[in-house]
Amino acid sequence: MAKIGFIGMGNMGKAILQGALKEFPKTDFVFCAKTEATKLRVHEKTGIDYADSNAECANRCKYLILAIKPQFYEEVLNAVRYMLTPDHVIISLAPGRTIDQLKLNLGNDKRIVRVMPNTPAMIGEGMTGISCRKEEFTDEELDVLTRIFSSCGKAEYIEERLMDAVVCASGSSPAFVYMFIEALADGAVRCGMPRKQAYIFAAQAVKGAASMVLETGEHPGVLKDQVCSPAGTTIAGVAALEETGFRNAVLKGCEAVYKKCIEI
């Protein structure tokens, strides 16, 4: 029996699968996708077996990853409900769907894990928040969960009440960062730099700055101060960003994400 099953082979499902293949043998996997074309394409690329239906996929695995869009959730849950047992570890990627809500839908004896990855998982640089009631799982099961999601970047266990904050901090925020990189590049182009080079300089600056935060452990404000020489170019730019509400714009973006999570 396959240990790890995937329902859904969109960008996120494929990203997690590609990472997990570094940690587990191919024979530990089974998947199901919406179309036959997707099933064949993923099978040809990875050599992983696929199931003919979502119910079959659930029946053939222990760890079931629901990597599906929110609008298909009810359809998929209805298809797999009667195949799930208390031995399954059911992993939901859906924002806004609480463990209690999923238990209400699937049965109170079902063991649910909420996970919020992000798109950089596609290149092994993802950030994933994991939430579950740890007392319901064995140490071995928790280790498997950690291995699956650490294989495509970093993973942290977090209280479920903070999962919507995870969407703000890492789930949706890559889009904000891409907008920032684009704006930085526009600024460089405005100053005469060719656009292709501008994207390289801007993207590498963001990547390097992020690595500095993670690797030094310094507060971002301290690192910012280290770049700001007295009466220099950087502090002039910082002042201009503050005048135009840079930080407040980011805070408002996070607030909008959070409110949407609550609505869902």
VOBA-1610 file (N, C-alpha, C; in pm, whole numbers, padded with zeros to 5 digits, always signed):
BEGIN
Met+00084-00120+00000Met+00000+00000+00000Met+00087+00124+00000Ala+00055+00222-00084Ala+00129+00346-00088Ala+00110+00420+00045Lys+00216+00482+00092Lys+00207+00556+00218Lys+00147+00694+00198Ile+00182+00760+00090Ile+00148+00901+00072Ile+00066+00918-00056Gly-00055+00970-00041Gly-00141+00992-00155Gly-00167+01139-00178Phe-00176+01178-00303Phe-00208+01315-00341Phe-00337+01316-00421Ile-00429+01401-00382Ile-00543+01431-00468Ile-00525+01575-00516Gly-00502+01588-00646Gly-00472+01719-00702Gly-00327+01729-00744Met-00305+01763-00869Met-00170+01778-00922Met-00154+01913-00992Gly-00201+02018-00923Gly-00173+02153-00968Gly-00033+02193-00927Asn-00004+02321-00932Asn+00132+02367-00900Asn+00176+02325-00760Met+00087+02339-00662Met+00128+02308-00525Met+00142+02158-00504Gly+00050+02080-00556Gly+00061+01935-00542Gly+00190+01883-00604Lys+00221+01931-00725Lys+00343+01888-00792Lys+00467+01933-00716Ala+00463+02054-00659Ala+00579+02105-00585Ala+00608+02020-00463Ile+00504+01986-00388Ile+00523+01904-00268Ile+00569+01764-00307Leu+00511+01709-00414Leu+00551+01577-00460Leu+00698+01575-00501Gln+00742+01676-00577Gln+00881+01681-00621Gln+00977+01685-00503Gly+00939+01760-00399Gly+01023+01764-00280Gly+01023+01632-00207Ala+00904+01574-00187Ala+00892+01450-00112Ala+00964+01333-00178Leu+00976+01339-00311Leu+01048+01232-00382Leu+01195+01227-00344Lys+01247+01335-00285Lys+01386+01334-00237Lys+01400+01261-00105Glu+01285+01243-00036Glu+01287+01183+00098Glu+01233+01040+00101Phe+01146+01007+00007Phe+01077+00878+00009Phe+01089+00811-00128Pro+01088+00677-00132Pro+01095+00607-00261Pro+00966+00624-00342Lys+00977+00610-00473Lys+00860+00626-00561Lys+00746+00533-00525Thr+00780+00417-00476Thr+00677+00318-00443Thr+00591+00360-00324Asp+00631+00465-00252Asp+00554+00514-00138Asp+00443+00610-00179Phe+00427+00634-00309Phe+00333+00736-00354Phe+00223+00681-00445Val+00111+00749-00441Val+00004+00730-00539Val-00064+00866-00551Phe-00122+00894-00667Phe-00188+01022-00682Phe-00311+01008-00771Cys-00395+01109-00765Cys-00508+01120-00857Cys-00521+01265-00899Ala-00552+01287-01025Ala-00569+01422-01079Ala-00702+01430-01152Lys-00742+01551-01184Lys-00875+01573-01240Lys-00890+01515-01381Thr-00784+01522-01463Thr-00795+01475-01601Thr-00697+01361-01628Glu-00732+01279-01726Glu-00644+01170-01766Glu-00513+01224-01821Ala-00520+01336-01891Ala-00398+01395-01948Ala-00299+01431-01839Thr-00348+01488-01729Thr-00259+01523-01617Thr-00202+01399-01552Lys-00286+01298-01535Lys-00238+01172-01475Lys-00124+01114-01557Leu-00143+01108-01687Leu-00040+01049-01773Leu+00088+01133-01774Arg+00071+01265-01776Arg+00187+01354-01779Arg+00271+01340-01652Val+00205+01339-01536Val+00277+01326-01409Val+00340+01187-01397His+00266+01086-01439His+00319+00949-01433His+00443+00935-01521Glu+00438+00989-01640Glu+00553+00979-01732Glu+00673+01054-01678Lys+00650+01165-01609Lys+00760+01246-01557Lys+00821+01186-01431Thr+00738+01126-01345Thr+00786+01081-01214Thr+00794+00930-01198Gly+00719+00855-01280Gly+00714+00710-01263Gly+00623+00666-01151Ile+00545+00759-01094Ile+00458+00727-00981Ile+00323+00674-01032Asp+00272+00576-00961Asp+00144+00516-00998Asp+00030+00611-00968Tyr-00075+00605-01048Tyr-00191+00689-01022Tyr-00316+00603-01005Ala-00412+00660-00933Ala-00540+00592-00909Ala-00642+00639-01011Asp-00739+00555-01037Asp-00844+00590-01133Asp-00945+00688-01076Ser-00955+00693-00942Ser-01052+00782-00879Ser-00996+00835-00748Asn-01057+00942-00697Asn-01015+00998-00569Asn-01038+00898-00456Ala-01148+00824-00464Ala-01177+00724-00361Ala-01071+00615-00358Glu-01028+00569-00477Glu-00923+00467-00484Glu-00793+00521-00427Cys-00761+00645-00458Cys-00639+00706-00406Cys-00640+00707-00253Ala-00753+00748-00195Ala-00765+00751-00049Ala-00751+00612+00010Asn-00805+00513-00058Asn-00802+00375-00009Asn-00662+00316-00011Arg-00574+00370-00096Arg-00442+00311-00115Arg-00332+00380-00036Cys-00366+00477+00047Cys-00260+00548+00120Cys-00295+00564+00267Lys-00196+00604+00344Lys-00214+00638+00486Lys-00218+00788+00503Tyr-00125+00857+00437Tyr-00119+01004+00443Tyr-00185+01058+00317Leu-00297+01127+00332Leu-00370+01176+00217Leu-00360+01329+00210Ile-00295+01380+00107Ile-00276+01523+00089Ile-00381+01576-00007Leu-00466+01665+00042Leu-00571+01724-00039Leu-00519+01854-00099Ala-00457+01844-00217Ala-00396+01959-00283Ala-00490+02011-00392Ile-00608+02054-00350Ile-00713+02090-00444Ile-00760+02233-00418Lys-00820+02292-00519Lys-00871+02428-00506Lys-00996+02427-00418Pro-01018+02538-00343Pro-01132+02541-00249Pro-01267+02508-00313Gln-01286+02547-00439Gln-01417+02524-00501Gln-01445+02375-00527Phe-01342+02291-00521Phe-01361+02148-00544Phe-01363+02067-00414Tyr-01351+02136-00300Tyr-01335+02065-00173Tyr-01453+01975-00140Glu-01573+02029-00149Glu-01691+01949-00111Glu-01703+01825-00199Glu-01679+01843-00328Glu-01687+01731-00423Glu-01589+01620-00386Val-01466+01659-00355Val-01363+01560-00322Val-01391+01495-00187Leu-01429+01574-00088Leu-01459+01517+00044Leu-01573+01416+00035Asn-01673+01446-00045Asn-01785+01353-00063Asn-01739+01223-00128Ala-01639+01234-00217Ala-01591+01116-00289Ala-01506+01025-00201Val-01433+01083-00105Val-01339+01001-00026Val-01390+00968+00114Arg-01498+01033+00157Arg-01543+01023+00297Arg-01551+00879+00347Tyr-01610+00790+00268Tyr-01634+00654+00316Tyr-01512+00562+00300Met-01406+00615+00242Met-01281+00539+00233Met-01186+00571+00348Leu-01215+00678+00421Leu-01123+00723+00525Leu-01150+00651+00656Thr-01042+00618+00726Thr-01049+00549+00854Thr-00972+00631+00958Pro-00987+00595+01085Pro-00908+00664+01189Pro-00757+00646+01173Asp-00714+00549+01093Asp-00570+00529+01070Asp-00513+00630+00969His-00599+00690+00888His-00551+00787+00790His-00501+00915+00858Val-00404+00979+00794Val-00361+01114+00830Val-00404+01202+00714Ile-00504+01285+00737Ile-00565+01365+00630Ile-00507+01505+00635Ile-00443+01546+00527Ile-00368+01672+00523Ile-00438+01768+00429Ser-00489+01877+00487Ser-00564+01976+00410Ser-00480+02100+00384Leu-00480+02144+00257Leu-00409+02266+00218Leu-00504+02385+00205Ala-00629+02368+00238Ala-00730+02472+00213Ala-00723+02582+00318Pro-00710+02708+00277Pro-00715+02818+00374Pro-00855+02832+00431Gly-00862+02868+00558Gly-00992+02895+00619Gly-01071+02775+00664Arg-01027+02653+00632Arg-01099+02531+00673Arg-01035+02479+00802Thr-01108+02490+00912Thr-01050+02451+01041Thr-01053+02299+01059Ile-00977+02254+01156Ile-00976+02111+01189Ile-01116+02068+01234Asp-01180+02149+01317Asp-01315+02115+01364Asp-01414+02105+01248Gln-01405+02196+01152Gln-01494+02192+01037Gln-01473+02065+00955Leu-01347+02027+00938Leu-01317+01907+00860Leu-01360+01781+00934Lys-01344+01781+01067Lys-01391+01667+01146Lys-01543+01656+01139Leu-01610+01769+01141Leu-01755+01769+01130Leu-01799+01708+00998Asn-01722+01733+00894Asn-01755+01684+00760Asn-01716+01537+00743Leu-01601+01499+00797Leu-01547+01365+00772Leu-01566+01267+00887Gly-01597+01319+01005Gly-01612+01233+01122Gly-01516+01274+01231Asn-01565+01277+01355Asn-01483+01326+01465Asn-01365+01235+01496Asp-01371+01110+01449Asp-01261+01017+01475Asp-01148+01032+01373Lys-01166+01118+01274Lys-01063+01137+01170Lys-00955+01231+01220Arg-00833+01205+01177Arg-00717+01284+01222Arg-00678+01380+01111Ile-00685+01508+01143Ile-00670+01612+01042Ile-00543+01694+01068Val-00473+01726+00961Val-00358+01817+00966Val-00386+01932+00871Arg-00373+02053+00920Arg-00384+02171+00832Arg-00244+02217+00793Val-00228+02245+00666Val-00096+02285+00615Val-00114+02406+00523Met-00023+02502+00535Met-00023+02617+00444Met+00117+02634+00386Pro+00139+02580+00265Pro+00266+02599+00195Pro+00260+02726+00111Asn+00365+02754+00037Asn+00360+02865-00059Asn+00431+02825-00188Thr+00416+02907-00291Thr+00462+02866-00425Thr+00613+02849-00439Pro+00699+02917-00360Pro+00843+02887-00372Pro+00880+02741-00341Ala+00782+02665-00289Ala+00805+02521-00273Ala+00839+02456-00406Met+00796+02519-00516Met+00822+02462-00650Met+00970+02457-00682Ile+01052+02537-00614Ile+01198+02532-00635Ile+01270+02492-00506Gly+01197+02430-00413Gly+01258+02384-00289Gly+01285+02493-00188Glu+01221+02609-00205Glu+01244+02723-00114Glu+01113+02767-00048Gly+01023+02672-00027Gly+00894+02705+00031Gly+00900+02729+00181Met+00793+02784+00233Met+00773+02798+00378Met+00636+02743+00409Thr+00630+02642+00496Thr+00505+02572+00524Thr+00473+02577+00672Gly+00351+02619+00703Gly+00301+02610+00839Gly+00221+02482+00855Ile+00243+02410+00964Ile+00176+02283+00991Ile+00102+02295+01124Ser-00024+02256+01125Ser-00102+02260+01248Ser-00180+02131+01265Cys-00171+02073+01383Cys-00249+01952+01413Cys-00257+01937+01564Arg-00342+01847+01606Arg-00351+01815+01749Arg-00252+01700+01774Lys-00134+01735+01818Lys-00022+01640+01820Lys-00051+01515+01901Glu-00138+01528+02001Glu-00169+01412+02085Glu-00241+01303+02006Glu-00296+01337+01889Glu-00366+01238+01807Glu-00272+01160+01717Phe-00143+01196+01714Phe-00049+01137+01620Phe+00070+01076+01693Thr+00126+00973+01632Thr+00247+00913+01688Thr+00369+00997+01650Asp+00478+00976+01719Asp+00602+01046+01686Asp+00646+01014+01543Glu+00626+00890+01502Glu+00662+00852+01365Glu+00580+00929+01263Glu+00450+00942+01289Glu+00364+01016+01196Glu+00403+01163+01189Leu+00434+01223+01302Leu+00477+01363+01302Leu+00610+01380+01228Asp+00696+01280+01241Asp+00824+01284+01169Asp+00801+01277+01018Val+00709+01193+00974Val+00678+01184+00831Val+00624+01318+00780Leu+00535+01379+00857Leu+00482+01510+00816Leu+00593+01613+00802Thr+00683+01614+00898Thr+00795+01709+00893Thr+00882+01682+00772Arg+00908+01556+00744Arg+00993+01521+00629Arg+00928+01559+00497Ile+00798+01538+00485Ile+00729+01572+00361Ile+00744+01720+00330Phe+00714+01805+00429Phe+00706+01948+00401Phe+00840+02020+00416Ser+00935+01961+00489Ser+01069+02019+00492Ser+01144+01988+00363Ser+01097+01887+00290Ser+01166+01848+00166Ser+01153+01953+00056Cys+01056+02045+00070Cys+01040+02150-00032Cys+01062+02289+00027Gly+01143+02296+00132Gly+01177+02424+00192Gly+01185+02412+00343Lys+01132+02510+00414Lys+01127+02508+00560Lys+00985+02480+00605Ala+00973+02417+00722Ala+00841+02386+00778Ala+00843+02411+00927Glu+00735+02468+00978Glu+00723+02498+01120Glu+00584+02456+01168Tyr+00580+02391+01287Tyr+00452+02363+01350Tyr+00403+02491+01417Ile+00274+02517+01409Ile+00217+02639+01461Ile+00077+02611+01514Glu+00034+02688+01614Glu-00101+02672+01667Glu-00203+02701+01558Glu-00312+02624+01560Glu-00410+02641+01453Glu-00469+02782+01449Arg-00484+02845+01564Arg-00542+02979+01567Arg-00457+03080+01489Leu-00332+03045+01459Leu-00243+03135+01386Leu-00229+03100+01238Met-00305+03002+01192Met-00290+02959+01052Met-00327+03069+00953Asp-00426+03151+00987Asp-00459+03260+00896Asp-00346+03363+00890Ala-00274+03378+01000Ala-00157+03466+01000Ala-00046+03409+00913Val-00037+03276+00905Val+00061+03212+00816Val+00032+03249+00671Val-00096+03255+00635Val-00132+03295+00499Val-00078+03436+00471Cys-00088+03524+00570Cys-00036+03661+00554Cys+00116+03661+00541Ala+00183+03589+00633Ala+00328+03595+00642Ala+00398+03526+00526Ser+00343+03414+00481Ser+00414+03339+00377Ser+00326+03284+00266Gly+00199+03257+00294Gly+00114+03196+00192Gly+00087+03288+00075Ser+00040+03409+00104Ser+00008+03507-00001Ser+00123+03603-00029Ser+00212+03621+00065Ser+00313+03727+00056Ser+00411+03715-00060Pro+00439+03595-00117Pro+00525+03595-00235Pro+00475+03688-00346Ala+00342+03701-00359Ala+00289+03793-00460Ala+00330+03936-00429Phe+00330+03972-00299Phe+00374+04106-00260Phe+00521+04127-00295Val+00600+04023-00270Val+00744+04032-00296Val+00771+04046-00446Tyr+00696+03971-00527Tyr+00714+03984-00672Tyr+00679+04126-00718Met+00575+04184-00658Met+00541+04322-00691Met+00654+04417-00652Phe+00717+04392-00536Phe+00827+04476-00490Phe+00947+04464-00585Ile+00978+04340-00626Ile+01088+04319-00721Ile+01060+04391-00852Glu+00937+04380-00899Glu+00900+04448-01023Glu+00916+04599-01009Ala+00872+04653-00895Ala+00883+04797-00872Ala+01029+04839-00861Leu+01112+04760-00792Leu+01255+04791-00784Leu+01318+04794-00923Ala+01282+04694-01003Ala+01336+04688-01139Ala+01290+04808-01222Asp+01163+04846-01205Asp+01114+04965-01275Asp+01196+05088-01236Gly+01227+05096-01106Gly+01308+05209-01061Gly+01445+05211-01125Ala+01506+05092-01138Ala+01638+05084-01200Ala+01630+05116-01349Val+01525+05068-01414Val+01506+05099-01557Val+01489+05249-01576Arg+01418+05310-01486Arg+01398+05456-01492Arg+01531+05531-01483Cys+01625+05467-01414Cys+01758+05528-01400Cys+01855+05485-01511Gly+01804+05408-01609Gly+01884+05375-01725Gly+01931+05232-01738Met+01902+05147-01643Met+01949+05008-01648Met+01860+04927-01743Pro+01918+04840-01826Pro+01836+04750-01909Pro+01747+04662-01822Arg+01626+04637-01868Arg+01528+04568-01783Arg+01573+04428-01742Lys+01634+04354-01831Lys+01677+04218-01797Lys+01774+04221-01679Gln+01870+04314-01685Gln+01964+04326-01574Gln+01895+04378-01449Ala+01800+04467-01466Ala+01731+04524-01350Ala+01661+04415-01269Tyr+01598+04319-01337Tyr+01532+04210-01266Tyr+01633+04123-01191Ile+01748+04099-01251Ile+01851+04019-01185Ile+01901+04089-01059Phe+01934+04218-01071Phe+01984+04293-00957Phe+01879+04299-00846Ala+01755+04329-00883Ala+01650+04344-00782Ala+01619+04211-00713Ala+01606+04105-00792Ala+01572+03975-00734Ala+01684+03922-00644Gln+01808+03938-00687Gln+01920+03891-00605Gln+01931+03973-00477Ala+01900+04102-00483Ala+01904+04185-00362Ala+01801+04135-00261Val+01680+04103-00309Val+01575+04052-00220Val+01615+03916-00163Lys+01667+03829-00248Lys+01710+03697-00202Lys+01821+03708-00098Gly+01918+03794-00125Gly+02030+03811-00032Gly+01985+03871+00100Ala+01895+03970+00095Ala+01846+04032+00217Ala+01768+03930+00302Ala+01686+03848+00236Ala+01611+03745+00308Ala+01705+03645+00373Ser+01809+03606+00302Ser+01907+03512+00358Ser+01979+03572+00478Met+02006+03702+00473Met+02070+03768+00587Met+01982+03758+00713Val+01852+03777+00697Val+01761+03767+00812Val+01764+03625+00869Leu+01755+03525+00782Leu+01749+03386+00827Leu+01882+03337+00884Glu+01992+03374+00821Glu+02121+03317+00859Glu+02189+03391+00974Thr+02165+03522+00987Thr+02229+03595+01098Thr+02144+03595+01223Gly+02013+03581+01207Gly+01924+03588+01323Gly+01904+03729+01375Glu+01958+03827+01305Glu+01943+03967+01347Glu+01801+04017+01319His+01758+04114+01399His+01629+04179+01374His+01638+04252+01240Pro+01532+04244+01157Pro+01537+04315+01028Pro+01569+04464+01041Gly+01520+04525+01150Gly+01549+04667+01171Gly+01697+04693+01191Val+01766+04602+01259Val+01911+04617+01279Val+01983+04607+01146Leu+01943+04509+01065Leu+02006+04492+00934Leu+01979+04613+00845Lys+01858+04667+00854Lys+01826+04789+00779Lys+01917+04904+00821Asp+01936+04919+00953Asp+02021+05028+01004Asp+02165+05015+00956Gln+02210+04891+00937Gln+02348+04870+00891Gln+02371+04920+00750Val+02264+04929+00671Val+02275+04976+00533Val+02263+05128+00525Cys+02204+05187+00628Cys+02173+05331+00625Cys+02287+05414+00683Ser+02375+05462+00598Ser+02482+05552+00642Ser+02424+05691+00671Pro+02482+05766+00765Pro+02434+05901+00796Pro+02433+05990+00671Ala+02320+06053+00647Ala+02304+06144+00533Ala+02333+06076+00399Gly+02313+05943+00393Gly+02348+05868+00272Gly+02230+05845+00180Thr+02256+05767+00077Thr+02153+05741-00023Thr+02040+05653+00031Thr+02075+05553+00112Thr+01975+05457+00158Thr+01873+05522+00252Ile+01922+05604+00346Ile+01828+05666+00440Ile+01736+05764+00367Ala+01787+05823+00259Ala+01701+05910+00178Ala+01589+05829+00114Gly+01623+05710+00065Gly+01521+05623+00006Gly+01424+05572+00109Val+01474+05535+00229Val+01387+05489+00337Val+01287+05599+00375Ala+01335+05721+00386Ala+01247+05833+00421Ala+01138+05853+00316Ala+01175+05840+00189Ala+01076+05855+00082Ala+00971+05744+00087Leu+01014+05623+00115Leu+00919+05512+00127Leu+00824+05533+00245Glu+00877+05582+00356Glu+00792+05608+00472Glu+00691+05719+00443Glu+00732+05820+00369Glu+00642+05931+00335Glu+00523+05882+00251Thr+00548+05781+00171Thr+00441+05731+00083Thr+00369+05608+00141Gly+00394+05580+00269Gly+00316+05477+00338Gly+00356+05334+00306Phe+00486+05309+00286Phe+00535+05177+00248Phe+00492+05069+00348Arg+00525+05087+00474Arg+00493+04985+00574Arg+00342+04971+00591Asn+00272+05082+00591Asn+00127+05077+00608Asn+00061+05002+00493Ala+00116+05019+00372Ala+00060+04947+00257Ala+00074+04796+00276Val+00190+04752+00329Val+00212+04609+00353Val+00116+04559+00462Leu+00102+04639+00568Leu+00010+04601+00676Leu-00133+04589+00624Lys-00174+04681+00539Lys-00308+04677+00482Lys-00326+04553+00393Gly-00221+04519+00318Gly-00227+04398+00236Gly-00246+04273+00320Cys-00171+04264+00431Cys-00184+04149+00521Cys-00323+04145+00585Glu-00375+04263+00621Glu-00508+04270+00680Glu-00614+04220+00582Ala-00599+04256+00455Ala-00695+04212+00354Ala-00690+04060+00336Val-00569+04004+00337Val-00553+03859+00327Val-00621+03790+00445Tyr-00595+03842+00565Tyr-00651+03783+00686Tyr-00803+03785+00684Lys-00861+03899+00645Lys-01006+03910+00640Lys-01066+03812+00539Lys-00997+03793+00426Lys-01045+03699+00326Lys-01044+03556+00380Cys-00939+03523+00456Cys-00933+03390+00518Cys-01052+03367+00610Ile-01086+03469+00688Ile-01200+03457+00778Ile-01330+03437+00701Glu-01344+03511+00589Glu-01465+03500+00507Glu-01480+03360+00449Ile-01368+03303+00403Ile-01370+03170+00342Ile-01414+03066+00445
//
